[in-house]
Structure formats: C-alpha cells, structure tokens
C-alpha cells in the first residue's frame, strides 16, 4: 500500500505533466540522506516518472544512482555519446 504522501506526489506529478510545460523534480534535500534512503527515494522517483515517459521530450538526470534507476526503469540499456 502506498502512503498518502506518495499518492500526493504522484497526483502533483501527473498534474504537472498535464500542463505540457518544463518540469523539475528534485529529491528531498532538507537533510543529508543516508545512502540507503537515497536509493529508496531514487527508486520511488523512477517509478513515479515512468508512467509519463511518453510525455517527455528531453530528460536530464543527475546523480549516478538516480540516473541509473530512472533510465533502468524506463528500459534504457545503454547510452551512446
């Protein structure tokens, strides 16, 4: 079962994608995250964004773990330079 907070984030993300404007999504930065918490947040972010991948014209992801999880969740298996 998903938490009310996660459902709210998913609702707001859906609304943002519906506007067809640029969107910036950031992981919480209030406190320094422990590595395990960062991985969980990165995974949750990837899962929340994947239903909207057909609406994305360009994607910028930073942070190795976040980028890897988002791209992996989207089915990306490699990058070309």
C-alpha positions in Angstrom: 0.0 0.0 0.0 1.3 3.4 -0.9 1.5 6.2 1.6 -0.7 9.3 1.4 2.4 11.4 0.8 3.5 9.3 -2.2 0.0 9.4 -3.7 0.0 13.2 -3.3 3.4 13.4 -5.0 2.1 11.2 -7.9 -1.0 13.3 -8.2 1.0 16.5 -8.4 3.4 15.0 -10.9 0.5 13.9 -13.1 -0.9 17.4 -13.0 2.5 18.9 -13.8 2.9 16.6 -16.9 -0.6 17.6 -18.0 0.5 21.2 -18.3 2.9 20.3 -21.0 5.5 22.6 -19.5 9.0 22.0 -18.3 9.1 20.2 -15.0 11.9 19.9 -12.5 11.7 17.1 -9.9 14.1 17.1 -7.1 14.7 14.5 -4.3 14.4 15.9 -0.8 17.4 18.0 0.2 16.4 19.1 3.6 18.9 16.9 5.3 21.7 14.8 4.1 20.3 11.4 3.2 21.8 8.1 4.2 22.8 6.1 1.2 20.0 3.6 1.7 17.4 6.3 2.0 18.8 7.9 -1.2 18.4 4.7 -3.1 14.8 4.3 -1.9 14.0 7.8 -2.9 15.7 7.4 -6.3 13.7 4.2 -6.9 10.5 5.8 -5.9 11.2 8.8 -8.2 11.9 6.4 -11.1 8.7 4.5 -10.5 6.6 7.7 -10.3 8.0 9.2 -13.5 7.9 6.0 -15.7 4.1 6.3 -16.5 4.8 9.7 -18.0 7.8 8.7 -20.2 5.8 9.1 -23.4 5.2 12.8 -22.5 8.9 13.6 -22.0 10.7 15.4 -24.8 14.0 15.6 -23.1 15.4 14.3 -19.8 18.2 15.4 -17.6 19.0 13.2 -14.6 21.9 13.8 -12.3 23.5 11.8 -9.5 24.7 8.3 -10.6 22.2 6.3 -8.6 19.2 8.4 -9.5 20.2 8.5 -13.2 20.8 4.7 -13.3 17.5 3.9 -11.6 15.4 6.3 -13.8 17.0 5.1 -17.0 16.8 1.4 -16.0 13.1 1.7 -15.0 12.5 3.3 -18.4 14.1 0.2 -20.1 17.3 2.0 -21.2 20.1 -0.5 -21.5 22.9 1.7 -22.8 23.9 5.2 -23.8 25.7 6.5 -26.9 28.0 9.5 -27.0 
